[in-house]
Structure formats: structure tokens, C-alpha cells
């Protein structure tokens, strides 16, 4: 996995390794840099995945730029000897590198995690070196909560104009405000729906009186969708032809994440039997009897849609050789 480089500058970090003629990589034609630009939406206190390509590169570095600034600061890098998470990552949530990839998972998202993430990746292939530059623009949304209604006149005179405003305790755009009117013995009717928190009723009359003259507005998040196919991260672990492997008596973390709006609910299965509910499944002091098939089901409760992904996990005692028998 280690690729000696004659010179590579990533985010102003200059790599100048010591090498011999026997192990040097001669970059004769670096080719074009491939750029990718994606928008990712997360929800505060939930989890999100930031992808840096589908294949593990030889070298990569993640940077972060806060909104309103031009400064790029390093978050994590891997020059071939494993990821090195930088102090800045602690301010962005529970950040981890997904096993056998350059992608990031961030759990318990704070609002401070919103901004531009850049992943610069380098790989040496049979056809020559490849460079990829990923822009990941993360928006952290806050769920709508504590709506309340303010009226310009709580006891209006018939024929006058009344303005109603919907206030929020929390919530980030885009928000759709749906105003409903309910009268005793009559069905609920929608009188206004827009992205404005204000609604105006001109020439108010007694017909606008009701059991509750104006019901608190319904507040809607962006259109529901998902869940995407879950991604499973196993820590600590290694990969074999059979799947993931871990050593007996280790504490193993299985993390499942899937993009979804509203956020998914997660259920873990072991050999087709339900064993846990939640995105993070921890097995303390894992034993060889825990070898088997683990599956994570992500469920969108609003759409009643689900997606599932499974992995094989083999547990070895320290004296076993995972390679034997493959």
C-alpha cells in the first residue's frame, strides 16, 4: 500500500521521502486530475458518510473549510501507513475512517461540522498514476421543533386584516409551512401552504371562527427519501476472502449508516436472528462462536421503505492464521 513519491504536495504538506533507485516511482505523465463535487445533507446529532471514491487510494488527505473562510485545515491523512486523525476532527463530531476505504463517517453531528470537505487521493495503477479531488459540501440541518403562532390581532373586527406568523424554536431551511383551519363538526381545511412563515387573511369574517381559529401549522422537512444501501464499518478488523476477520476477546464495533430522510432506524441481525437496535452494535470480548453473518437493516418509518446489507465476520483465536484454508 505504501507508494514512494518523488514529490507530492497536498494541502501545502510536502512529502519528501528518502528512497533508492530500486523503490522509486517515476511519474512520467501525471495525466489529468479528476474532480468530483457532491452535496451531502446531515441532521444534527445524527450520522453521515462522506465518500472519497469507491476504491482505497494509496495516499489521501481530507481537509475542511469552514463557511465564510478560505482556510483549508487537515482533518485526516493516510500516506500508506494507516490513517492519522488530526485534532481538528474532534470539533466535527465522532469522526472515523471507514475500514478499507478513504471515506469518513461522522456520528453525533454538531452544527459546527457544516462546511466544505476536500479529499485529495492518489493511486498508482498499471496505466500510470491517478489523481482524484473530491469536493464534499456538507449541510447540517436542525429538525423543526416548538412551533408557535403569533397574531397581529387576537380579537379582530369583521372585515379587518389579520396577519399570522409561525415562529420556531429550531429548524433550518427549506421549511414548508402548512396552515390549517378547523371548525367544530367540520373537516380540517388547508388555507395556505408555502415556504413563508407569514399568512395574511384579508377581510376576516365570522366564518374564520372555529374550534381553534387557526391550527398550529404543520412543518415539513425536505421530501422524504431513502434509505440508501447501508455501509457497514467493522473496527478493529482485517479483510480476507471470506469477509471481515477479528481476533478473539477483542471489543468489536459494527457501525451501520445509510443516507435517508428522515434518518433511518437500524436493526442488526446475526445469522438471520434480530440481536440489536441502533446504528452502533458493540460486541465485547468477541468469541469464535460469534463467527457468522451480520446484517444491518435500515428502515425509513415515514415511507415504510427499507434496505439491508450483510457481511461475514470470522473470529480467530490469536494462534490461528486467517490465511490458512483460504
C-alpha positions in Angstrom: 0.0 0.0 0.0 3.0 2.4 0.6 3.8 4.2 -2.6 7.2 6.2 -2.5 6.8 9.5 -4.2 9.4 11.9 -5.6 7.3 14.9 -4.8 3.6 15.3 -3.9 2.1 18.4 -2.4 -1.3 18.0 -0.7 -2.8 20.9 1.2 0.7 22.5 1.5 2.1 19.4 3.1 5.3 18.5 1.2 6.3 14.8 1.1 10.0 14.3 0.6 10.6 10.6 1.4 14.1 9.0 1.3 14.2 6.4 -1.4 16.6 4.4 -3.5 16.6 3.9 -7.3 15.2 0.4 -6.7 12.0 1.5 -5.0 11.3 4.9 -6.5 8.2 5.5 -8.6 8.9 7.6 -11.7 5.9 9.7 -12.6 6.5 10.5 -16.3 3.0 11.6 -17.2 0.8 12.5 -14.3 -2.3 12.9 -16.5 -5.4 14.9 -15.7 -6.8 15.4 -12.2 -10.4 14.1 -11.9 -12.7 16.4 -9.9 -16.0 15.3 -8.2 -18.4 17.7 -6.5 -21.2 16.4 -4.3 -23.7 17.9 -1.8 -24.4 15.9 1.3 -27.2 16.7 3.9 -26.9 15.6 7.5 -29.1 16.1 10.6 -27.7 17.4 13.8 -26.9 14.7 16.4 -27.3 12.0 13.7 -24.7 10.3 11.5 -23.4 11.0 7.9 -20.9 9.4 5.5 -18.5 11.5 3.4 -17.2 9.5 0.5 -13.7 9.7 -1.1 -14.1 7.3 -4.1 -15.1 3.7 -4.2 -11.6 2.2 -4.1 -9.0 2.7 -1.4 -6.3 5.0 -2.8 -2.6 4.7 -2.0 -2.4 8.2 -0.5 -5.1 10.6 0.6 -5.7 13.6 2.8 -9.0 15.2 4.0 -9.2 18.9 4.5 -12.0 21.1 6.0 -13.0 24.7 5.2 -15.5 26.4 7.5 -18.2 28.5 5.9 -17.2 32.1 5.3 -13.5 31.3 5.3 -10.9 30.3 2.7 -8.6 28.4 5.0 -8.2 24.6 4.5 -7.2 22.6 7.5 -6.2 19.0 7.6 -8.7 16.5 9.2 -7.1 13.1 8.5 -4.5 11.8 6.2 -3.0 8.4 5.2 0.4 8.3 3.4 0.3 4.5 3.3 0.9 3.6 7.0 -2.7 4.0 8.2 -5.0 7.0 8.9 -3.8 9.8 11.1 -6.7 11.8 12.5 -5.9 15.4 13.3 -7.0 17.5 16.4 -9.5 19.5 14.2 -11.6 16.3 13.8 -12.7 16.5 17.5 -14.7 19.6 16.7 -16.6 17.9 13.9 -18.3 15.1 15.8 -17.4 11.5 16.3 -15.3 11.2 13.2 -13.8 7.9 12.0 -12.3 6.5 8.8 -14.3 3.6 7.3 -12.3 0.4 7.2 -10.6 -0.4 3.9 -11.6 2.9 2.3 -10.8 6.6 2.4 -14.4 7.6 3.3 -15.3 9.2 6.6 -18.2 8.5 9.0 -19.3 11.3 11.4 -21.6 10.4 14.2 -23.4 12.8 16.6 -23.1 15.6 14.0 -22.7 19.1 15.5 -23.7 22.2 13.6 -20.0 23.1 13.5 -19.4 20.2 11.1 -21.1 22.1 8.3 -18.7 23.2 5.6 -16.6 22.1 2.6 -14.6 18.9 2.9 -12.0 18.1 0.3 -10.4 14.7 -0.2 -7.3 14.5 -2.4 -6.5 10.9 -3.4 -3.5 9.4 -5.3 -3.2 5.9 -6.7 -0.6 4.2 -8.8 -2.2 1.9 -11.4 -0.9 -0.3 -14.3 -1.8 2.6 -16.7 0.0 5.2 -14.6 -0.7 7.4 -11.6 -4.3 8.7 -11.0 -5.3 11.8 -9.0 -8.8 12.5 -7.7 -10.0 15.6 -6.0 -13.4 15.3 -4.2 -15.4 18.3 -3.0 -18.0 17.3 -0.4 -20.3 20.1 0.7 -21.9 19.1 4.0 -25.1 20.9 5.1 -26.1 20.1 8.7 -29.8 20.6 9.2 -31.7 21.1 12.5 -35.1 19.4 12.9 -38.1 21.7 13.3 -39.3 22.0 16.8 -41.6 24.1 19.1 -43.7 25.9 16.6 -45.9 28.7 17.9 -48.4 31.2 16.4 -48.5 35.0 16.7 -51.5 37.0 15.5 -51.4 40.7 14.6 -54.8 41.0 16.4 -56.1 38.3 18.7 -59.7 39.6 18.6 -60.1 41.1 15.1 -63.2 43.1 13.9 -65.1 41.6 11.0 -63.7 43.0 7.7 -60.3 43.8 9.1 -56.9 42.3 8.0 -55.2 39.7 10.2 -51.6 38.6 9.8 -50.4 35.3 11.4 -46.8 34.3 11.8 -45.4 30.9 12.7 -42.3 31.0 14.9 -40.0 28.2 15.6 -37.7 27.1 18.4 -35.4 25.4 15.9 -35.3 24.5 12.3 -33.2 25.0 9.2 -34.4 25.7 5.6 -36.0 24.6 3.5 -39.2 24.5 5.6 -42.8 24.3 4.2 -45.5 25.9 6.3 -49.0 24.4 6.1 -51.8 26.4 7.7 -55.0 24.5 8.6 -58.4 25.8 9.7 -60.7 23.7 11.8 -64.3 24.4 12.8 -66.4 22.4 15.2 -68.1 19.5 13.4 -66.3 20.3 10.1 -63.3 18.7 8.4 -59.9 20.4 8.6 -59.2 22.5 5.5 -55.8 23.9 4.3 -55.9 27.6 3.9 -52.2 28.3 2.9 -49.1 26.4 2.1 -45.7 28.0 1.3 -42.1 28.5 2.4 -43.1 31.7 4.1 -43.8 31.8 7.9 -46.5 34.5 7.3 -50.0 34.2 6.2 -52.5 37.1 5.6 -56.2 36.8 6.0 -57.9 39.9 4.4 -61.5 40.8 5.2 -61.7 38.3 8.1 -65.3 37.3 9.0 -67.2 35.0 11.3 -66.6 32.0 9.1 -63.0 32.2 10.1 -64.0 31.4 13.7 -63.6 27.8 14.7 -62.9 25.4 17.4 -59.4 26.5 17.0 -59.5 29.6 14.7 -56.1 28.7 13.2 -54.4 25.5 13.9 -50.7 25.5 14.6 -49.0 25.0 11.2 -47.6 21.7 10.1 -44.0 21.9 9.3 -42.4 19.7 6.7 -38.8 18.8 6.0 -37.5 18.3 2.5 -39.1 15.4 0.6 -38.7 12.0 2.3 -36.4 9.6 0.5 -34.1 6.6 1.1 -32.7 4.7 2.8 -29.8 4.1 0.5 -27.9 0.8 0.8 -26.3 0.8 4.2 -22.5 1.0 4.7 -21.0 -1.2 7.4 -17.7 -0.4 9.2 -16.1 -3.0 11.4 -13.4 -1.9 13.9 -11.0 -3.4 14.5 -10.8 -5.9 11.7 -9.0 -7.1 8.6 -10.2 -8.4 5.3 -9.9 -11.9 4.0 -11.5 -13.7 1.0 -14.3 -14.8 3.4 -15.0 -11.2 4.5 -14.1 -9.5 7.8 -12.0 -11.1 10.4 -11.3 -10.2 14.1 -9.3 -11.7 16.9 -11.0 -13.4 19.9 -11.5 -11.4 23.0 -11.3 -8.0 21.1 -14.1 -5.5 21.5 -15.6 -5.2 18.0 -17.7 -2.2 16.8 -20.1 -2.7 13.9 -21.3 0.7 12.6 -24.1 0.9 10.1 -25.1 4.1 8.2 -27.5 4.8 5.4 -28.5 8.1 3.8 -32.2 8.7 4.5 -34.7 11.5 5.1 -36.0 11.2 7.8 -33.0 9.4 9.4 -33.2 5.7 9.3 -33.8 3.4 12.2 -31.4 0.5 12.3 -31.8 -3.2 13.2 -28.9 -5.7 13.4 -29.3 -9.4 12.6 -26.9 -12.3 13.4 -27.5 -15.4 11.3 -31.0 -14.1 10.4 -31.9 -13.5 14.1 -32.5 -10.0 15.4 -29.9 -9.1 18.0 -29.8 -5.3 18.4 -31.5 -2.0 17.5 -29.3 1.0 16.7 -26.6 2.1 14.3 -23.7 1.1 16.5 -23.5 -2.6 17.6 -20.7 -3.4 20.1 -19.6 -6.9 20.8 -17.4 -7.0 24.0 -14.8 -9.7 24.2 -15.9 -11.4 20.9 -15.6 -15.2 20.8 -15.2 -17.7 17.9 -18.8 -18.7 18.5 -19.7 -15.2 17.2 -18.5 -16.1 13.7 -21.2 -15.7 11.2 -23.3 -13.5 9.0 -24.2 -10.0 10.3 -26.8 -7.9 8.5 -27.9 -4.3 9.1 -31.5 -3.2 8.1 -32.1 0.5 7.6 -35.8 1.5 7.8 -37.4 4.8 6.8 -40.5 5.0 9.1 -42.2 7.7 7.0 -42.0 6.0 3.7 -42.0 2.4 5.2 -39.1 1.5 3.0 -36.0 -0.5 3.9 -32.6 -1.5 2.7 -30.3 -4.1 4.0 -26.6 -5.1 3.8 -24.8 -8.1 5.2 -21.2 -9.1 5.9 -19.4 -12.2 7.0 -17.3 -11.9 10.2 -14.8 -14.7 11.2 -13.4 -14.7 14.7 -9.9 -16.3 15.2 -8.0 -17.0 18.3 -4.6 -15.3 18.5 -2.8 -18.5 17.5 -4.9 -19.1 14.4 -3.7 -18.0 11.0 -6.6 -16.3 9.0 -4.8 -17.1 5.7 -4.8 -20.9 6.2 -7.6 -22.7 4.3 -8.5 -19.8 2.0 
